Amino acid sequence: MSKFSPSRLAPLAFTAAVLAGAAISPAAFAGKTLDAVKQRGTLNCGVTGGVAGFSAPDTQGNWSGLDVDTCRAVAAAVLGDPKKVTFVPLNSQQRFSALQAGEIDILARNTTWTLTRDASLGFNFTVVTYYDGQGFLVPKKLKVTSAKQLKNAEICTQSGTTNEKNVADYFRAQNIKVKTVVYEGFEASFKAFFSGRCQAFTTDVSALAGLRNKEAKNPDDYVILPDLISKEPLGPVVRRGDDEWFAIVKWVPNALIEAEEYGITQANVDEQKSSSKDPGVQRILGTAEDMGKLLGLDKEWAYRSIKAVGNYGEIFERNVGPKSVLGLPRGANNLWSKGGLIYAPPVR
């Protein structure tokens, strides 16, 4: 055995010190996407052209929806103004190529997080903002109460989505023969159903609720079957290779979730900012530790996001909750402390 020499530890000690310093460095480097967004002065956000509750313009061109609010929250954090967003309507075939080509900075288009998409497209899925599942909408006059009663039915859906694969997998597993009628556009697919072309329409349940309430001449003539045939975790997506931007788009929604946990709302955020003694609230709102510098932002990044769109619960209730056009319960999208799946890592 060779004799121990303290000098042998010097290179290791130096390396450890460098690594430790890098690990706890309080500042983040601005990424290329953040730089581009700031230079452009607007956030390019890819959305659907019209899915009620998630992203849809009104007759005056004003956008609303859960995905829209996500983009506005990021714009408020990064640019200081939730209005500095350019919404880019994309169909299911366009959405991934637009993100890959750099035409958009965020894809917030009720897009399902799957292994294939995560591993093969060069994307990072940031956080789940809505837990959904695929279901079926049928005319009430058919007196169908389960998807298993759709034998030999024609089912309308949109191409280029997980819905097309899910419906094929489900009925194959059930040994039930159906005919899937596929349309390239979402609007074309649901209009074909409402015109009587198909006996059923399939997509995510959240979208089915919006279509029934908004597009059907008489919503009471249609029923959403109780069967859920898939898991559809939805959330914003960014290009891989820009870790700083990935962190920003991940932590803005997480901060909105934490805001709900702490009772910080759009209405009381200023009061909380000026008077709260809770260290957790202070970190989120930037009155104590400066968490923003870790993201390449200022200390009020989360405060501005909450001020702009409210906390996660407010966003849900306004866009898809029981009093919205969709009329959906919180269910799986309630906070983890209230029996749901919504859980954010702590802002600390």
C-alpha positions, 0 to 999 in steps of 0.5 A: 500500500502506498503511503498517504500524502495530503497533496494527493487530495488537492486536485480532488478538493479543488474539483469538489469545490468547483462542483459545489460552487456550480451546484449552489450558484444563485444565478441562472444563465439566460437561455436562447429562447428567453433572450429571443422572447425578450428581444421580440417583445412577445411570447409565441404560444401554439394553441388550438383554434377553438376548444372551449375551456382550453383555447378559443377566441371570441367573435372579437378575437379575444382568447380565453381558456386554461392553456391561454392562461398558462401562456399569459402567466408565462408572459407576465413572468418573463415580459412583465405583461400578460398581454404580450402573447401572440396566439398561434392556432395549430391543428394536430398535424402542425403543432409538433413541426411548429415547435421543432421549427422554432415558430412558437416558444411554447406548445400549450395545445391540450397535448398528451404527455406520452413516452413516444412524444417525450423521447422521440420528438426532441421535446420536454413536457414541463408539467401536467396542467390538466388530467384528462381521459378519452371518452365518447359522445353519443346521441341520447336517442341511441339509448347507449349507456356504455362504449361496449354497446357500440358494436359495428358503430361508426366513430368520428375522430381526428387524425394525428392524435392519441385519440385515433390510436386509443380507440383502436386499442380499446375496441381491439382489446374488447374484441368489438368491431367498430369503424373509425372515421378519421378527419384531418381537422378537429372541426371537421370531425365533430361537425361530421358527428353532429351532422349524423355521419357517425354514431359516436364521437371520441376525444378527451372528455373535457373537449366533449363537454365543451362541444356538447355545450357549445356546438350541439343545437340541443345539448340535452340530446347528447350524452357523454358515456361513463367509460374512460379508455385512456389517461391523457395528462395534458400540459405545456411543451418546449423544445429540448436543449434549452434548460433555462427555458424549460425551467421557466415554463415548468415553474410558472404553473408550479407557482400557480399551484403553490399559490392555491395551496397558500390561499394566494388569489388574484384578489388578495395577492397585493395584500399578501405581498405587503403583509404576509409573514409566511415564509412560503408566501414570501418566497413565492411573491418575492418579498424574502428570498429572491427565487427569480434569479435562479430562473434568470428572472426578477424576484416578482415573476410569480407575483406578476403571474398570479396577479395576471391570471390568478392561482391554479384553482381560479384558472380551473374554475373560470375556464372548465369548472362547474360554473364554466361552459364545460361544467366539469368538476375538479375531480383528479384536477383538485389539489393533492391535499383535497383528494386530487392529483395536482401537486407542485414541488415547493418554491424554495 
